[in-house]
């Protein structure tokens, strides 16, 4: 158990819908990262937040957005869902969020878009 | 991703055999992470290598970082079925974004 929690574990929805994925980082970690893992693209970095502010951006679509709240939990919002958005979404957290900083991964949310 | 290439993509070994997985970067490596993933589950941190020439070991797994070659290797000695899984290398080569290799799927036959 990494100490990072993600909810829900599974999510099944229809195209065009909007969903919210939630992540609680390890106690004391200030940085949260979101990743998308699919068979064809592998593990792709989406976005990083550090202490409530966006720190780095990766291959995140405009239909996707994220935020980190004052209690440091984070939410990833996916809207206008397409079939191709079906994937495993991971959240990770780290102590500092800069330099070489070990990232601890949550168990993931499996999103299926029908 | 093309920035980080892992080889081989998959590996089947007999229990007790040694094996090596390589991770090569197309850009300068300032540090590298190794993770293990069971299919459909979260990533488990194995090791972080910070300096060229650094070598770390944990139980029967050893990882090395060769900055000049922009490469890291992960070596498992006397493999066991519990070592089976997907091994991923990750590196921060763009400043703040962790890029991962495509993974190496390891199967260990009893």
HADDOCK unambig.tbl for C-alpha pairs under 7 A between the chains (distance, minus, plus):
assign (segid A and resid 42 and name CA) (segid B and resid 102 and name CA) 5.65 0.50 0.50
assign (segid A and resid 43 and name CA) (segid B and resid 100 and name CA) 6.27 0.50 0.50
assign (segid A and resid 45 and name CA) (segid B and resid 97 and name CA) 6.82 0.50 0.50
assign (segid A and resid 45 and name CA) (segid B and resid 98 and name CA) 6.54 0.50 0.50
assign (segid A and resid 45 and name CA) (segid B and resid 99 and name CA) 6.83 0.50 0.50
assign (segid A and resid 56 and name CA) (segid B and resid 96 and name CA) 5.94 0.50 0.50
assign (segid A and resid 56 and name CA) (segid B and resid 97 and name CA) 6.57 0.50 0.50
assign (segid A and resid 58 and name CA) (segid B and resid 97 and name CA) 6.81 0.50 0.50
assign (segid A and resid 98 and name CA) (segid B and resid 96 and name CA) 6.53 0.50 0.50
assign (segid A and resid 100 and name CA) (segid B and resid 31 and name CA) 6.84 0.50 0.50
assign (segid A and resid 104 and name CA) (segid B and resid 45 and name CA) 6.84 0.50 0.50
assign (segid A and resid 105 and name CA) (segid B and resid 42 and name CA) 5.98 0.50 0.50
assign (segid A and resid 105 and name CA) (segid B and resid 43 and name CA) 5.67 0.50 0.50
assign (segid A and resid 106 and name CA) (segid B and resid 42 and name CA) 5.76 0.50 0.50
assign (segid A and resid 107 and name CA) (segid B and resid 41 and name CA) 5.66 0.50 0.50
assign (segid A and resid 107 and name CA) (segid B and resid 42 and name CA) 4.29 0.50 0.50
assign (segid A and resid 108 and name CA) (segid B and resid 41 and name CA) 6.80 0.50 0.50
assign (segid A and resid 108 and name CA) (segid B and resid 42 and name CA) 5.99 0.50 0.50
